[in-house]
């Protein structure tokens, strides 16, 4: 099963990083253009909570439902795809406090593609290169939101 991992520092205390991820607009803030996110149903982030959304790339729209597990208000959470374009998607968000009001953010994604030519596009949209771009944007967006002077 493919994996993607990244880690980076954010110049903000752990409490601010955690609070950001509990905001209702967090996923929208972390979604890069040209993707557009439309939230259809949201439960407050908690163990077993669900989030249903539509992700658009131009004229293509994909439904996605995620379930949150391993939720710790200060240490992070995992979202697992219940319904969506991939066979599996498990994304762990972990936060670690550092000295000087810095936080280490670690993100790990384990995923698998659905078989068949009809799902071939997911091998491009969720390729290792595309994931590097997605998570580079997420890093930039999180820092921009929290490191403003």
N, C-alpha and C positions, 0 to 999 in steps of 0.2 A: 504494500500500500504506500503510495507516495506521501511524503511529508514535506512540510515547509516550516522553517523556524526562523525567527528573527528576535533580536533583543536590542533595546536602545534605552538611553537615558532621557528622562524628561525633567526639566528644571522646575519641578513643583513637588510639594510634599505628597506623600502617599494618599492622604485624605482627599486632596484635590483631584488626583488621578482617578481614584475610586469613585468619587462623586460624579465626575464627568461621565463615566461609563454607566451610571445609573440614570442619567438624564434621558428624557423621552426622545430627544433629538440626537442622541449620541451616534447612532448608526448612520443617520443622514449626514451628520458632520464628517464622518469618516469614510463616506462613499465618494470616490473620485469621479469627476466628469471623465468620460461622457456617459457614465452610468447614472440613471435616475432611479431614485427609491421612492416607492409609494407604500406607506404603512397601511395595512388593511385591518389589522387587529393587534393590539398590544396589551399584554398583561404586565403589571409592574415586575421588574426583574427580581426574581426569587426562585428558590428551588422548584423545578417543574413548570415554571412559567413559560408561556409561548408567545411567539412573535410571528405574525403572518405578514408578508410583504410581497410586492411585485417589484422586480428589478428590470429596468428597461435599458436596452442598448439600441438606440435608434428605434426602428420599428419592431424589434424583437422584445417580447415581454416574457419573463419567467416568474412563475409563482414559487415562493419559498416559505416554508414554515420551519421555525427553529424552536427547540426546547432547551431551556437553561438547566444545567445540572452542576453539581459541585460548586454551588454559589457561596462565597464568603464575602461579605460586604467590604472588607478591607484588603483581601488577598486576590480576588479575581473570581472568574467563573468560566464555564465551558458552554458553548452553544453547539447543539447537535442538530443536523438537518433531519427533519421528520418527513418533509416533502420538499422536492426541489430538483434541480437539474442534474445532480450527481448521484451516484449510487450511495456514497456516504460522504459526510463532511462533519468533522469534529474539530472545533476551534477553541483552544484553551487560551484565556487571557489571564496572565499572572502578574501581580504587582509586588515589588519588594522595596521597602524603604531603605534609603541610603543617607549618609550624613549630609548635612548642608542643604536640607530640603530638596533633595533629588530623589527620584523614583526610577527603579529599573523596571521596564516593561518587557515581559517575554510573551511572545505569541507563538503558538504551535498549531499547525493545521495538519490533520491526517485526512486524506480524502481518497476516493476511488471513482473512476469514471463508469458510467453506465455503458454496457456493451452495445455494439451496432452502429451503423453508419448514421442513423438519425440523431445520435448523440455526439457525433464527431466534433461538432462546434465547441463542445465543452472542453475538448483537449486543447483548444486555442484560447478560449476565454479564461480557463483555469489552468493554463500551462504554468510551469515554473517561472518563466519570464513574466507572464501576466501577474502572477502572485507577487513577484518582487516589486512590480510597479504598484500594485494595490497596497501592499504593506509599506512601501516608501511613502505613498500618499498619506496613509493612516498616521505614520510617524510624524510627518510634516503637519498634518491637521491637528493632531493632539498637542504637539508643541506650540503651534500657533494659538490654540485656544487657551493654553495654560501658562505659557511663558511670556505673556504680554507684560511689558514694563509699565 
